[in-house]
Amino acid sequence: MTDEITQPTVRPISEQAPAAEALAELIGMFGDLPGAYVTIHRPCLSQSARLGLQLDSPVAFEAWRTVLAIAPADVALHASAESVWLSADGVFRGVPVHLTGFEVPLTAEVASTPQAAEAVSA
């Protein structure tokens, strides 16, 4: 056994540049879309930087989902005791993008109830 402490690998901020550039391009192309709480991070060292957009409403979420060409079938509905939210993953200019939309007007009980495919598409 050794008393040596292994230091974590420190990655340069430049590795996050592609995500920052993707965000700048999205702003340039779609500057009228709803504002978001923005995160850029690497979920783990083996992955590239990811752009996260957290949105205040399902309407804002839908606007971003549409411009990012994320299929409606790829949207997940999540529920906890306190809130219900949407999430979806896409890619823009090779950069992973994670969308989260809060304030879904459903109770956790309703959001957690399985729906038949026919009922969802109706």
C-alpha contacts under 8 A as a table, 3 or more apart, distances in Angstrom:
res1	aa1	res2	aa2	distance
11	R	15	E	7.24
12	P	15	E	5.91
13	I	16	Q	5.51
13	I	17	A	7.20
14	S	17	A	5.17
15	E	18	P	7.25
15	E	48	S	7.65
15	E	49	A	6.99
16	Q	19	A	5.61
16	Q	20	A	6.48
16	Q	40	I	7.01
16	Q	41	H	7.03
16	Q	42	R	7.82
16	Q	48	S	7.72
16	Q	49	A	5.28
16	Q	50	R	8.00
17	A	20	A	4.99
17	A	21	E	5.95
18	P	21	E	5.04
18	P	22	A	6.08
18	P	49	A	7.41
18	P	95	V	6.80
19	A	22	A	5.00
19	A	23	L	6.22
19	A	40	I	6.59
19	A	49	A	6.05
19	A	50	R	6.13
19	A	51	L	5.57
19	A	95	V	5.95
19	A	96	P	7.98
20	A	23	L	5.07
20	A	24	A	6.26
20	A	40	I	7.31
20	A	51	L	7.68
21	E	24	A	5.02
21	E	25	E	6.15
22	A	25	E	5.06
22	A	26	L	6.11
22	A	92	F	6.76
22	A	93	R	6.56
22	A	95	V	6.94
23	L	26	L	5.05
23	L	27	I	6.19
23	L	51	L	7.42
24	A	27	I	5.13
24	A	28	G	6.21
25	E	28	G	4.96
25	E	29	M	6.09
26	L	29	M	5.12
26	L	30	F	5.61
26	L	31	G	7.24
27	I	30	F	5.26
27	I	31	G	4.58
28	G	31	G	5.66
30	F	33	L	5.76
33	L	60	A	7.58
33	L	63	A	6.90
33	L	64	W	7.15
34	P	55	L	7.82
34	P	60	A	5.70
34	P	63	A	7.78
35	G	55	L	7.32
36	A	53	L	5.58
36	A	54	Q	5.39
36	A	55	L	5.10
36	A	56	D	7.44
37	Y	52	G	7.96
37	Y	53	L	5.82
37	Y	54	Q	5.00
37	Y	55	L	6.65
38	V	51	L	7.27
38	V	52	G	5.63
38	V	53	L	4.97
38	V	54	Q	6.49
39	T	50	R	7.96
39	T	51	L	5.87
39	T	52	G	4.79
39	T	53	L	6.63
40	I	49	A	6.45
40	I	50	R	5.56
40	I	51	L	4.74
40	I	52	G	6.13
41	H	49	A	5.15
41	H	50	R	5.47
41	H	51	L	6.96
42	R	45	L	6.58
42	R	47	Q	6.27
42	R	48	S	5.91
42	R	49	A	4.36
42	R	50	R	5.93
43	P	47	Q	6.69
43	P	49	A	7.41
43	P	50	R	7.48
44	C	47	Q	5.61
45	L	48	S	7.62
48	S	95	V	7.75
48	S	96	P	7.97
49	A	95	V	7.31
49	A	96	P	7.44
50	R	95	V	6.38
50	R	96	P	5.04
50	R	97	V	5.85
50	R	98	H	7.31
51	L	95	V	7.18
51	L	96	P	6.26
51	L	97	V	4.77
51	L	98	H	6.29
52	G	97	V	5.71
52	G	98	H	4.72
52	G	99	L	6.02
52	G	100	T	7.83
53	L	97	V	7.48
53	L	98	H	6.26
53	L	99	L	4.99
53	L	100	T	6.32
54	Q	99	L	5.95
54	Q	100	T	4.69
54	Q	101	G	6.01
54	Q	102	F	7.66
55	L	58	P	7.71
55	L	60	A	6.05
55	L	61	F	5.86
55	L	99	L	7.52
55	L	100	T	5.95
55	L	101	G	4.70
55	L	102	F	6.20
56	D	60	A	6.76
56	D	61	F	7.76
56	D	101	G	5.97
56	D	102	F	5.19
56	D	103	E	6.44
57	S	60	A	5.29
57	S	61	F	6.22
57	S	101	G	5.52
57	S	102	F	5.21
57	S	103	E	5.33
57	S	104	V	6.71
58	P	61	F	4.85
58	P	62	E	5.99
58	P	86	L	7.49
58	P	101	G	5.50
58	P	102	F	6.57
58	P	103	E	6.93
58	P	104	V	6.04
59	V	62	E	5.14
59	V	63	A	6.35
60	A	63	A	5.17
60	A	64	W	6.48
60	A	101	G	7.31
61	F	64	W	5.35
61	F	65	R	6.02
61	F	86	L	7.88
61	F	99	L	7.08
61	F	100	T	6.90
61	F	101	G	5.07
62	E	65	R	4.91
62	E	66	T	6.01
63	A	66	T	5.30
63	A	67	V	6.57
64	W	67	V	5.32
64	W	68	L	6.12
64	W	99	L	7.89
65	R	68	L	5.23
65	R	69	A	6.13
65	R	70	I	5.36
65	R	71	A	7.74
65	R	88	A	7.81
65	R	99	L	7.58
66	T	69	A	5.08
66	T	70	I	6.37
67	V	70	I	7.91
68	L	90	G	6.76
68	L	91	V	7.33
68	L	92	F	6.82
69	A	90	G	7.72
70	I	74	D	6.70
70	I	75	V	7.95
70	I	88	A	7.41
70	I	89	D	7.32
70	I	90	G	5.90
71	A	74	D	5.34
71	A	75	V	7.28
72	P	75	V	5.52
74	D	88	A	6.12
74	D	89	D	7.56
75	V	86	L	6.64
75	V	87	S	5.71
75	V	88	A	4.77
75	V	89	D	7.91
76	A	86	L	5.61
76	A	87	S	5.26
76	A	88	A	6.26
77	L	84	V	7.28
77	L	85	W	5.97
77	L	86	L	4.72
77	L	87	S	6.67
77	L	111	A	7.01
78	H	84	V	5.61
78	H	85	W	5.30
78	H	86	L	6.09
78	H	87	S	7.71
78	H	111	A	7.17
78	H	112	S	7.65
79	A	82	E	7.82
79	A	83	S	5.89
79	A	84	V	4.34
79	A	85	W	6.49
79	A	108	A	5.10
79	A	111	A	6.23
79	A	112	S	6.53
80	S	83	S	5.38
80	S	84	V	6.34
80	S	108	A	6.04
81	A	108	A	6.10
82	E	108	A	7.61
83	S	102	F	7.90
83	S	103	E	7.25
83	S	104	V	7.79
83	S	107	T	7.55
83	S	108	A	6.69
84	V	102	F	6.76
84	V	103	E	6.62
84	V	104	V	5.48
84	V	105	P	7.57
84	V	106	L	6.64
84	V	107	T	7.01
84	V	108	A	6.13
84	V	111	A	7.09
85	W	100	T	6.96
85	W	101	G	5.52
85	W	102	F	4.61
85	W	103	E	6.43
85	W	104	V	5.55
86	L	99	L	7.92
86	L	100	T	5.55
86	L	101	G	4.90
86	L	102	F	6.56
86	L	104	V	7.47
87	S	98	H	7.20
87	S	99	L	5.39
87	S	100	T	4.44
87	S	101	G	6.33
88	A	98	H	5.95
88	A	99	L	5.26
88	A	100	T	6.79
89	D	96	P	7.16
89	D	97	V	5.70
89	D	98	H	4.59
89	D	99	L	6.22
90	G	96	P	5.93
90	G	97	V	5.10
90	G	98	H	6.47
91	V	94	G	5.78
91	V	95	V	5.31
91	V	96	P	4.49
91	V	97	V	5.34
92	F	95	V	5.23
92	F	96	P	6.59
92	F	97	V	6.76
101	G	104	V	7.49
106	L	110	V	6.25
106	L	111	A	6.12
107	T	110	V	5.30
107	T	111	A	6.15
108	A	111	A	5.05
108	A	112	S	5.98
109	E	112	S	5.26
109	E	113	T	6.44
110	V	113	T	5.32
111	A	114	P	8.00
115	Q	119	A	6.46
115	Q	120	V	6.57
116	A	119	A	5.32
116	A	120	V	6.52
117	A	120	V	5.21
117	A	121	S	6.34
118	E	121	S	5.40
118	E	122	A	6.17
119	A	122	A	5.27
